[in-house]
Amino acid sequence: MKQVLFIITGPTGVGKTHVALDLGNRMPIEIINADSGQFYEPLTIGTAKPDWRSLAIPHHGFDMLTTPEQYTVVGYRAYVDRLCKQIWAAGKVPVLVGGSLFYIQSLFFPPRAPSDVIPVPDNLQADASWDALYGIDPVRAQAIHPHDTYRIARALAVWQSTACKPSSLSLSYEPLCDAHIIFLTREKESLYERINDRVLQMFDQGFIDEVAALQNTPWEPFLYQKKFIGYNDILTWLHDTSCMDRQQLIALIQKKTRHYAKRQHTFWRMLCKRLSEAQDVRYSVTTRTVDLTRTDYDLYINDLLHQLSSLYI
């Protein structure tokens, strides 16, 4: 059997989990989580975590962190490396599923940290503030426009995930193995409708109660720092429900989720470009974007099954 990692990624709400489970019902696969929010045990409803314990398909990387702690891309890469070797040894295909592209990128471009690693302050807030970034890394900050909140936020995320100054990190092309990466997407109107509906479902399922249970615990400052969509907004609302009504809170989280989906598309285009420019004859890494709005779903699943079947040749 070929040692290949199959990756299904895409924006939040696009249907990645559904596609992966369809494949798993027809092929011997094991699923590896690539959604950073789903690493944490108490975060379930707001991260759209699947009920993975009740599924016949083996799942890995869900609920593996029971305390509010940073999980670095370095640690994630090592974890996926170990899992893939175990799954291949069992004669199955590892299928990595999730939209945390920063973590997925580390499987191909591991950051290189300097020897003088800088500790992460507990009170650091990833608030996309240029001043906050400048205080951490003046070199990187001076290369970013003060109003470019996306790149500022990404630089702060690098700092929080690696404990290193973004300007000191260099990305070298070192894939773990051969890989097929599929980015699922949908037409904007369809995707945004799915996102809006899913946020409503989260509230119906008890999203507010899930967040309320984390109030006044070590999770509260952690959630403000990590800014997983919805969690810090609900925490703020719970402390002062007069700031907005429930419908306004829902609309705010829907809007932030849609903006996050847009950023995922941007990151994907950047990663595709980076992968296309990288060269190493030892590895075969392919990328493909699939618009589920314009694709016959059954034909697409059959195509994926054919690709997975080829891994056994």
ZAFISE-348440 format. One record per atom (N, C-alpha, C): x, z, y; residue in one letter. Coordinates in steps of 0.02 Angstrom, whole numbers, padded with zeros to 5 digits, always signed. Atoms other than C-alpha are relative to their C-alpha. Layout:
REM residues N
XZYA
...
//
This chain:
REM residues 313
+00042+00000-00060M
+00000+00000+00000M
+00043+00000+00062M
-00037+00002-00063K
+00060-00042+00175K
-00010+00065+00039K
+00005-00059-00042Q
+00096+00103+00290Q
-00020-00021+00070Q
+00028+00024-00063V
-00018+00055+00433V
-00049+00052+00026V
+00048-00044-00032L
-00113+00162+00557L
-00052-00042+00035L
+00056+00037-00030F
-00283+00097+00609F
-00028+00044+00055F
+00022-00040-00057I
-00339+00155+00782I
-00063-00030+00030I
+00062+00021-00033I
-00516+00145+00851I
-00007+00042+00064I
+00004-00035-00063T
-00522+00190+01035T
-00049-00036+00046T
+00047+00030-00046G
-00624+00148+01188G
-00028+00053+00047G
+00027-00047-00048P
-00720+00229+01331P
-00048+00049-00032P
+00047-00050+00024T
-00825+00384+01308T
-00070-00030-00006T
+00068+00022+00009G
-00997+00349+01239G
-00009-00070-00028G
+00005+00069+00022V
-00957+00176+01172V
-00024-00006-00072V
+00021+00002+00070G
-00990+00220+00989G
+00057+00001-00050G
-00060-00001+00044K
-00817+00250+00913K
-00013+00037-00065K
+00012-00041+00059T
-00873+00387+00794T
-00046-00036-00049T
+00047+00036+00043H
-01018+00283+00728H
+00035-00056-00039H
-00036+00054+00033V
-00904+00136+00690V
+00046+00029-00055V
-00046-00030+00048A
-00776+00248+00603A
-00037+00026-00062A
+00038-00025+00057L
-00908+00330+00494L
-00027-00056-00043L
+00022+00059+00038D
-00978+00160+00445D
+00056-00025-00045D
-00057+00022+00040L
-00804+00110+00387L
+00013+00049-00056L
-00015-00051+00049G
-00778+00274+00297G
-00049+00003-00057G
+00049+00002+00054N
-00937+00252+00197N
+00012-00057-00048N
-00012+00058+00043R
-00868+00091+00124R
+00072-00008-00022R
-00071+00006+00016M
-00680+00117+00116M
+00031+00070-00004M
-00034-00065+00005P
-00562+00259+00067P
+00045+00014+00060P
-00038-00016-00060I
-00508+00318+00238I
-00001+00075+00013I
+00003-00068-00027E
-00468+00483+00321E
+00006-00006+00076E
+00005+00005-00072I
-00508+00510+00504I
+00043+00052+00035I
-00042-00044-00040I
-00385+00584+00629I
-00028+00000+00071I
+00029-00006-00066N
-00454+00648+00794N
+00050-00019+00055N
-00040+00017-00059A
-00388+00572+00957A
-00040+00013+00063A
+00037-00022-00059D
-00505+00660+01079D
+00025+00069+00016D
-00034-00063-00014S
-00411+00800+01165S
-00048+00059+00005S
+00047-00055-00005G
-00567+00904+01201G
-00022+00026-00067G
+00022-00020+00067Q
-00612+00905+01017Q
+00053+00037-00040Q
-00051-00042+00031F
-00448+00991+00974F
-00022+00073+00000F
+00014-00070-00013Y
-00526+01153+01036Y
-00066+00022-00032Y
+00057-00022+00039E
-00645+01251+00926E
-00063+00015+00040E
+00063-00016-00035P
-00767+01317+01059P
-00032-00058+00037P
+00027+00057-00039L
-00791+01146+01141L
-00030-00050-00048L
+00034+00041+00050T
-00921+01056+01038T
-00051-00047+00032T
+00054+00042-00028I
-01076+00995+01130I
+00028-00044+00056I
-00025+00038-00057G
-00986+00943+01289G
+00053-00051-00016G
-00050+00050+00021T
-00853+00846+01192T
-00029-00050-00049T
+00033+00044+00049A
-00981+00759+01079A
+00037+00001-00067A
-00037-00008+00063K
-00887+00828+00929K
-00047-00014-00059K
+00043+00012+00059P
-00955+00761+00763P
-00003+00063-00044P
+00006-00055+00048D
-01016+00883+00631D
+00046-00014-00059D
-00050+00026+00047W
-00856+00845+00538W
+00004+00039-00066W
-00005-00040+00061R
-00865+00988+00413R
-00052-00021-00052R
+00054+00019+00046S
-01026+00919+00337S
+00008-00071-00027S
-00009+00070+00019L
-00958+00743+00313L
+00045-00007-00062L
-00040+00011+00061A
-00888+00676+00149A
+00068-00028+00016A
-00064+00029-00019I
-00750+00582+00239I
+00046+00055+00027I
-00045-00052-00026P
-00598+00695+00267P
+00015-00012+00074P
-00014+00002-00072H
-00573+00734+00452H
+00057+00048+00016H
-00057-00041-00019H
-00417+00803+00534H
+00004+00004+00077H
-00012-00007-00072G
-00374+00869+00707G
-00058+00026+00040G
+00057-00029-00034F
-00543+00945+00748F
+00003+00077-00006F
+00003-00074+00001D
-00558+01130+00796D
+00066+00032-00023D
-00064-00027+00025M
-00373+01156+00760M
+00029+00051+00049M
-00024-00049-00049L
-00346+01260+00919L
-00056+00050+00015L
+00051-00052-00008T
-00441+01424+00927T
+00011+00042+00062T
-00015-00036-00061T
-00359+01491+01085T
+00013-00051+00056T
-00010+00047-00056P
-00346+01413+01260P
+00074-00011+00014P
-00071+00015-00008E
-00174+01336+01252E
+00010-00075+00009E
-00017+00070-00009Q
-00093+01173+01304Q
+00023-00030-00066Q
-00022+00035+00060Y
-00068+01046+01165Y
+00036-00063+00024Y
-00040+00053-00028T
+00073+00928+01207T
-00005-00064-00040T
-00002+00064+00036V
+00086+00745+01164V
+00056-00001-00051V
-00055-00005+00048V
+00250+00787+01078V
-00025+00032-00064V
+00028-00033+00058G
+00159+00906+00962G
-00050-00044-00036G
+00050+00044+00030Y
+00019+00780+00935Y
+00033-00055-00040Y
-00035+00054+00035R
+00138+00641+00887R
+00028+00025-00067R
-00028-00027+00063A
+00224+00752+00757A
-00056+00014-00050A
+00057-00015+00043Y
+00054+00806+00689Y
-00027-00064-00033Y
+00026+00062+00028V
-00008+00627+00668V
+00050-00030-00049V
-00051+00025+00045D
+00157+00577+00588D
-00005+00033-00069D
+00007-00036+00064R
+00138+00712+00455R
-00063-00021-00037R
+00063+00017+00032L
-00044+00670+00423L
+00001-00069-00030L
-00002+00069+00025C
-00014+00484+00404C
+00037-00003-00067C
-00039+00000+00061K
+00118+00514+00272K
-00040+00030-00058K
+00041-00031+00053Q
+00000+00628+00175Q
-00057-00047-00021Q
+00057+00044+00015I
-00145+00504+00187I
+00024-00062-00039I
-00027+00057+00037W
-00038+00356+00132W
+00017+00020-00072W
-00020-00024+00067A
+00028+00459-00014A
-00062+00007-00046A
+00062-00007+00039A
-00154+00486-00068A
-00033-00068-00012A
+00028+00067+00010G
-00183+00297-00066G
-00058-00017+00045G
+00054+00013-00047K
-00297+00299+00085K
+00028-00027+00066K
-00020+00027-00065V
-00296+00224+00260V
-00014+00052+00054V
+00014-00044-00057P
-00274+00339+00411P
-00032-00039+00057P
+00037+00032-00055V
-00400+00293+00546V
-00004+00052+00056V
-00001-00045-00057L
-00368+00376+00713L
-00056-00020+00048L
+00060+00015-00039V
-00525+00389+00820V
-00004+00045+00061V
+00009-00040-00061G
-00544+00444+01001G
+00021-00038+00062G
-00012+00034-00063G
-00528+00400+01183G
+00054+00030+00043G
-00054-00030-00040S
-00381+00508+01240S
+00061-00044-00005S
-00052+00051+00004L
-00267+00361+01272L
+00070+00026+00017L
-00064-00030-00016F
-00130+00471+01344F
+00034+00025-00064F
-00027-00023+00064Y
-00110+00548+01171Y
+00015-00059-00046Y
-00011+00058+00042I
-00127+00381+01083I
+00064-00036+00021I
-00060+00032-00024Q
+00009+00308+01193Q
+00063+00034-00027Q
-00059-00036+00024S
+00129+00444+01133S
+00021-00020-00070S
-00017+00022+00067L
+00121+00371+00958L
+00045-00061+00001L
-00041+00061-00008F
+00212+00217+01025F
+00055+00010+00052F
-00048-00012-00054F
+00301+00280+01181F
+00009+00075+00010F
-00008-00072-00008P
+00356+00460+01157P
+00040+00016+00063P
-00038-00018-00060P
+00409+00539+01322P
+00063+00038-00019P
-00063-00034+00012R
+00586+00600+01331R
+00009+00054+00053R
-00005-00055-00047A
+00601+00771+01411A
+00073+00015+00015A
-00067-00020-00017P
+00757+00827+01506P
+00017+00066-00033P
-00021-00061+00033S
+00859+00972+01439S
-00025+00062+00036S
+00024-00058-00038D
+00804+01088+01580D
-00076-00004+00008D
+00073+00003+00000V
+00620+01097+01534V
-00028+00053+00047V
+00028-00044-00050I
+00517+01174+01673I
-00064+00032-00028I
+00061-00031+00027P
+00385+01303+01621P
-00061-00018+00041P
+00062+00017-00034V
+00205+01263+01664V
-00031+00064+00029V
+00032-00060-00028P
+00131+01390+01786P
-00072+00006-00023P
+00067-00011+00026D
-00030+01469+01722D
-00054-00021+00049D
+00052+00012-00049N
-00121+01439+01885N
+00000-00071+00027N
-00001+00069-00023L
-00084+01253+01902L
-00068-00032-00008L
+00065+00034+00002Q
-00243+01157+01944Q
+00011-00075+00005Q
-00007+00073-00001A
-00247+00972+01900A
-00056-00029+00043A
+00055+00018-00045D
-00351+00933+02054D
+00013-00065+00037D
-00016+00064-00031A
-00276+00764+02097A
+00022+00008+00072A
-00025-00013-00067S
-00195+00840+02251S
+00071-00026+00008S
-00068+00026-00012W
-00044+00746+02320W
+00047+00057+00018W
-00042-00057-00018D
+00022+00909+02393D
+00021+00040-00061D
-00017-00036+00061A
+00012+00993+02223A
+00054-00037-00039A
-00050+00039+00036L
+00109+00850+02144L
+00067+00002+00036L
-00062-00001-00039Y
+00236+00850+02285Y
+00038+00066-00012Y
-00032-00064+00012G
+00269+01035+02255G
+00033+00004-00068G
-00028+00001+00068I
+00306+00997+02072I
+00055-00053-00007I
-00044+00057+00010D
+00391+00828+02082D
+00000-00045+00062D
-00001+00040-00062P
+00432+00758+02256P
+00016-00073-00012P
-00020+00070+00013V
+00511+00601+02182V
-00060-00041-00022V
+00059+00036+00024R
+00353+00550+02088R
-00053-00004+00055R
+00051-00001-00052A
+00239+00602+02232A
+00013-00053+00053A
-00016+00047-00053Q
+00332+00494+02357Q
-00011-00073-00022Q
+00013+00068+00026A
+00302+00343+02244A
-00074-00015-00006A
+00073+00008+00007I
+00112+00368+02248I
-00032+00011+00068I
+00037-00008-00062H
-00005+00345+02395H
-00041+00064-00003H
+00037-00063+00001P
-00085+00512+02445P
-00073-00006-00018P
+00071+00010+00017H
-00259+00437+02418H
-00010-00030-00069H
+00006+00029+00067D
-00220+00365+02246D
-00011+00057-00050D
+00014-00059+00040T
-00307+00507+02154T
+00010-00011-00075T
-00007+00012+00072Y
-00301+00422+01984Y
+00073+00010-00021Y
-00070-00007+00020R
-00111+00407+01978R
+00027+00071+00012R
-00020-00070-00011I
-00090+00580+02052I
-00024+00043-00058I
+00027-00038+00056A
-00204+00651+01917A
+00039-00013-00064A
-00039+00016+00060R
-00107+00559+01782R
+00068+00034+00002R
-00065-00033-00005A
+00058+00628+01847A
-00007+00074-00014A
+00011-00071+00014L
-00013+00804+01846L
-00015+00012-00074L
+00014-00007+00072A
-00077+00775+01669A
+00064-00003-00041A
-00066+00003+00033V
+00099+00725+01615V
+00035+00067+00005V
-00032-00065-00011W
+00165+00886+01691W
-00031+00054-00045W
+00034-00052+00039Q
+00034+00992+01604Q
+00010-00010-00075Q
-00004+00014+00071S
+00053+00906+01435S
+00071+00005-00027S
-00069+00002+00024T
+00243+00896+01426T
+00044+00055+00029T
-00039-00051-00036A
+00302+01035+01544A
+00063-00030+00031A
-00057+00035-00031C
+00420+00907+01622C
-00022-00038+00062C
+00015+00040-00059K
+00428+00822+01791K
-00013-00072-00021K
+00015+00070+00018P
+00345+00650+01776P
+00058-00047+00016P
-00053+00045-00020S
+00491+00568+01868S
+00060+00004-00047S
-00058-00008+00044S
+00613+00634+01737S
-00012-00028-00070S
+00017+00025+00066L
+00522+00558+01589L
+00008-00076-00003L
-00005+00072+00012S
+00564+00387+01521S
-00035-00015-00065S
+00037+00020+00060L
+00456+00297+01394L
+00040-00052-00039L
-00035+00047+00043S
+00548+00215+01251S
-00048-00021-00055S
+00045+00027+00050Y
+00461+00105+01123Y
+00022+00021-00069Y
-00017-00027+00066E
+00465+00202+00960E
-00065+00013-00038E
+00062-00009+00038P
+00306+00171+00858P
+00012+00043-00062P
-00005-00038+00062L
+00272+00290+00716L
+00001-00047-00060L
+00009+00045+00057C
+00228+00142+00605C
-00034-00063+00026C
+00042+00057-00017D
+00139-00025+00604D
-00070+00026+00019D
+00066-00024-00021A
-00030-00010+00689A
-00044-00058+00022A
+00052+00044-00027H
-00190-00104+00725H
-00043+00042+00047H
+00038-00038-00050I
-00274-00042+00885I
-00060-00042+00022I
+00061+00034-00023I
-00454-00089+00924I
-00031+00042+00055I
+00032-00032-00058F
-00528-00047+01094F
-00071-00025+00003F
+00070+00017-00003L
-00717-00045+01085L
-00025+00007+00071L
+00029-00005-00066T
-00813-00080+01243T
-00070-00029-00002T
+00067+00029-00008R
-00985-00133+01304R
-00006-00024+00071R
+00013+00020-00068E
-01054-00220+01456E
-00015+00062+00041E
+00003-00060-00042K
-01053-00099+01602K
-00069+00032+00001K
+00067-00028-00004E
-01241-00079+01615E
-00018+00036-00065E
+00015-00029+00066S
-01256-00045+01428S
+00039+00065-00010S
-00042-00059+00009L
-01111+00078+01426L
-00024+00057+00044L
+00021-00053-00046Y
-01171+00173+01579Y
-00067+00030-00021Y
+00064-00026+00024E
-01346+00187+01506E
+00011+00048-00059E
-00016-00044+00057R
-01273+00260+01345R
+00031+00065+00024R
-00031-00061-00027I
-01167+00382+01446I
-00053+00046+00030I
+00052-00040-00032N
-01316+00440+01549N
-00045+00034-00052N
+00043-00027+00053D
-01422+00463+01392D
+00037+00056-00038D
-00037-00050+00039R
-01284+00559+01302R
+00007+00066+00039R
-00004-00062-00040V
-01262+00682+01446V
-00067+00037-00003V
+00065-00032+00007L
-01450+00715+01441L
-00007+00034-00067L
+00004-00029+00067Q
-01438+00745+01254Q
+00042+00064-00005Q
-00043-00059+00001M
-01295+00868+01281M
-00036+00060+00031M
+00037-00055-00031F
-01403+00971+01398F
-00057+00023-00044F
+00054-00019+00047D
-01548+00966+01274D
+00027+00040-00059D
-00030-00034+00058Q
-01429+01026+01138Q
+00029+00069+00018Q
-00023-00067-00019G
-01374+01178+01239G
+00069+00001+00033G
-00066+00004-00032F
-01222+01122+01341F
+00010+00060+00047F
-00007-00056-00047I
-01256+01256+01473I
+00015+00065-00037I
-00012-00061+00039D
-01264+01394+01341D
+00070+00000-00029D
-00068+00003+00027E
-01101+01333+01264E
+00051+00021+00053E
-00047-00017-00054V
-01012+01347+01431V
-00009+00073+00021V
+00012-00069-00021A
-01095+01512+01476A
+00034+00050-00046A
-00032-00044+00048A
-01024+01589+01317A
+00075+00007+00013A
-00072-00001-00014L
-00849+01552+01384L
+00015+00032+00067L
-00010-00034-00064Q
-00876+01636+01552Q
+00034+00068-00010Q
-00033-00065+00001N
-00766+01787+01589N
+00041+00011-00063N
-00047-00003+00057T
-00652+01747+01442T
+00062-00040+00020T
-00059+00040-00017P
-00477+01671+01440P
-00014-00075+00003P
+00016+00071-00002W
-00563+01503+01416W
-00019-00023+00069W
+00025+00022-00066E
-00635+01502+01592E
+00055-00029+00044E
-00052+00030-00041P
-00472+01478+01690P
+00031-00061-00033P
-00027+00058+00036F
-00412+01358+01555F
-00043-00061+00012F
+00045+00056-00011L
-00566+01249+01576L
+00003-00025+00071L
-00009+00022-00070Y
-00545+01246+01764Y
+00064-00041+00006Y
-00064+00036-00003Q
-00366+01189+01736Q
-00004-00068-00034Q
+00001+00063+00038K
-00400+01057+01604K
-00052-00050+00026K
+00051+00043-00029K
-00556+00990+01689K
-00032-00048-00051K
+00040+00039+00047F
-00641+00928+01531F
-00068-00013+00033F
+00059+00019-00039I
-00790+00835+01600I
-00060+00044-00016I
+00060-00040+00006G
-00940+00947+01630G
+00013+00074-00004G
-00012-00071+00011Y
-00862+01113+01583Y
+00012+00038+00066Y
-00014-00036-00062N
-00790+01161+01752N
-00060-00006+00049N
+00059+00007-00043D
-00945+01092+01841D
-00054+00050-00018D
+00050-00048+00022I
-01060+01200+01736I
+00022+00071+00016I
-00026-00067-00017L
-00948+01352+01760L
-00012+00015+00075L
+00011-00009-00072T
-00955+01327+01949T
-00074+00011+00015T
+00073-00006-00010W
-01144+01305+01941W
-00026+00067-00024W
+00022-00065+00026L
-01166+01462+01835L
+00017+00057+00048L
-00020-00052-00048H
-01074+01563+01967H
-00043-00003+00063H
+00041+00007-00060D
-01188+01495+02103D
-00051-00056-00011D
+00051+00051+00016T
-01345+01406+02044T
-00035-00027+00061T
+00032+00025-00060S
-01401+01385+02223S
+00036-00061+00029S
-00039+00056-00028C
-01266+01253+02254C
-00032-00068-00017C
+00037+00061+00019M
-01373+01122+02164M
-00050+00018-00054M
+00047-00014+00054D
-01520+01112+02046D
+00025-00033-00064D
-00021+00024+00066R
-01510+01067+01861R
+00006-00076-00001R
-00002+00073+00001Q
-01549+00883+01889Q
+00060-00027+00039Q
-00059+00020-00038Q
-01413+00869+02020Q
+00064+00012-00040Q
-00057-00015+00044L
-01291+00951+01899L
+00007-00054-00054L
-00002+00052+00051I
-01337+00826+01764I
+00025-00066+00030I
-00020+00063-00033A
-01319+00680+01885A
+00075+00000+00017A
-00071-00005-00016L
-01148+00743+01939L
+00043-00012-00062L
-00039+00008+00062I
-01084+00753+01759I
-00007-00071-00026I
+00007+00071+00019Q
-01156+00581+01721Q
+00047-00044+00041Q
-00043+00040-00044K
-01064+00510+01871K
+00073+00009-00019K
-00070-00012+00018K
-00899+00593+01823K
+00017-00032-00067K
-00012+00031+00065T
-00917+00530+01645T
+00007-00076+00007T
-00005+00072-00012R
-00946+00352+01706R
+00068-00017+00032R
-00065+00011-00032H
-00791+00365+01817H
+00056+00007-00051H
-00050-00009+00052Y
-00692+00429+01668Y
+00004-00062-00045Y
+00001+00061+00041A
-00746+00278+01565A
+00036-00057+00035A
-00034+00052-00039K
-00684+00165+01704K
+00076+00011-00003K
-00071-00014+00003R
-00515+00253+01703R
+00028-00015-00070R
-00023+00017+00068Q
-00504+00232+01514Q
+00012-00074-00007Q
-00011+00072+00000H
-00524+00045+01536H
+00066-00018+00036H
-00062+00013-00038T
-00385+00046+01667T
+00062+00019-00041T
-00057-00022+00040F
-00269+00145+01554F
+00012-00047-00058F
-00007+00047+00056W
-00304+00027+01409W
+00035-00064+00021W
-00032+00061-00024R
-00255-00125+01511R
+00075+00012+00011R
-00070-00017-00010M
-00093-00038+01559M
+00036+00007-00066M
-00032-00010+00066L
-00056+00011+01378L
+00009-00067-00035L
-00006+00067+00030C
-00091-00167+01317C
+00059-00037+00030C
-00056+00034-00033K
+00031-00235+01445K
+00067+00029-00023K
-00062-00034+00021R
+00162-00107+01397R
+00018-00019-00072R
-00012+00018+00070L
+00142-00146+01212L
+00021-00073-00007L
-00018+00071+00004S
+00150-00334+01241S
+00071-00014+00023S
-00067+00009-00026E
+00313-00314+01335E
+00053+00033-00044E
-00048-00035+00044A
+00392-00199+01205A
+00020-00046-00057A
-00025+00043+00054Q
+00499-00280+01072Q
+00039+00043-00050Q
-00035-00031+00055D
+00553-00212+00904D
-00024-00034-00063D
+00020+00041+00057V
+00551-00327+00754V
-00017+00043-00061V
+00014-00044+00058R
+00537-00177+00637R
-00074+00018-00004R
+00069-00022-00001Y
+00357-00145+00689Y
-00048-00056+00020Y
+00054+00045-00019S
+00195-00243+00698S
-00056+00043+00030S
+00052-00037-00034V
+00076-00171+00828V
-00045-00050+00035V
+00047+00049-00029T
-00078-00273+00870T
-00055+00037+00038T
+00055-00028-00040T
-00215-00241+00999T
-00057-00050+00002T
+00059+00044-00003R
-00391-00309+01008R
-00055+00037+00037R
+00058-00028-00036T
-00536-00278+01127T
-00063-00032-00027T
+00063+00024+00029V
-00711-00292+01054V
-00058+00025+00042V
+00059-00016-00040D
-00867-00297+01163D
-00059+00005-00048D
+00054-00010+00048L
-01003-00221+01054L
-00067-00026+00026L
+00062+00027-00028T
-01138-00283+01173T
-00009-00072-00021T
+00003+00072+00014R
-01095-00463+01133R
+00018-00017-00072R
-00024+00011+00069T
-01044-00441+00951T
-00054+00020-00049T
+00045-00018+00054D
-01153-00444+00797D
+00032+00058-00038D
-00031-00062+00026Y
-01124-00267+00734Y
+00018-00006-00074Y
-00013+00004+00073D
-01139-00303+00547D
+00060-00046-00014D
-00057+00045+00010L
-01020-00451+00559L
+00065+00033+00021L
-00060-00034-00024Y
-00898-00344+00657Y
+00024+00051-00051Y
-00019-00050+00050I
-00901-00204+00528I
+00030-00034-00061I
-00028+00037+00058N
-00872-00331+00389N
+00070-00026+00015N
-00066+00023-00020D
-00724-00399+00487D
+00050+00058-00003D
-00044-00058+00004L
-00651-00225+00503L
+00015+00019-00073L
-00011-00014+00071L
-00676-00196+00317L
+00050-00048-00030L
-00048+00049+00025H
-00582-00356+00282H
+00070+00018+00023H
-00066-00019-00024Q
-00439-00297+00392Q
+00027+00060-00038Q
-00022-00059+00037L
-00433-00128+00305L
+00018-00018-00072L
-00014+00021+00069S
-00441-00211+00134S
+00069-00032-00005S
-00065+00033+00001S
-00288-00313+00180S
+00058+00049-00002S
-00054-00050-00001L
-00189-00152+00198L
+00018+00020-00071L
-00014-00019+00069Y
-00198-00130+00009Y
+00039-00054-00037Y
-00035+00056+00033I
-00113-00297-00027I
+00075+00011+00004I
//
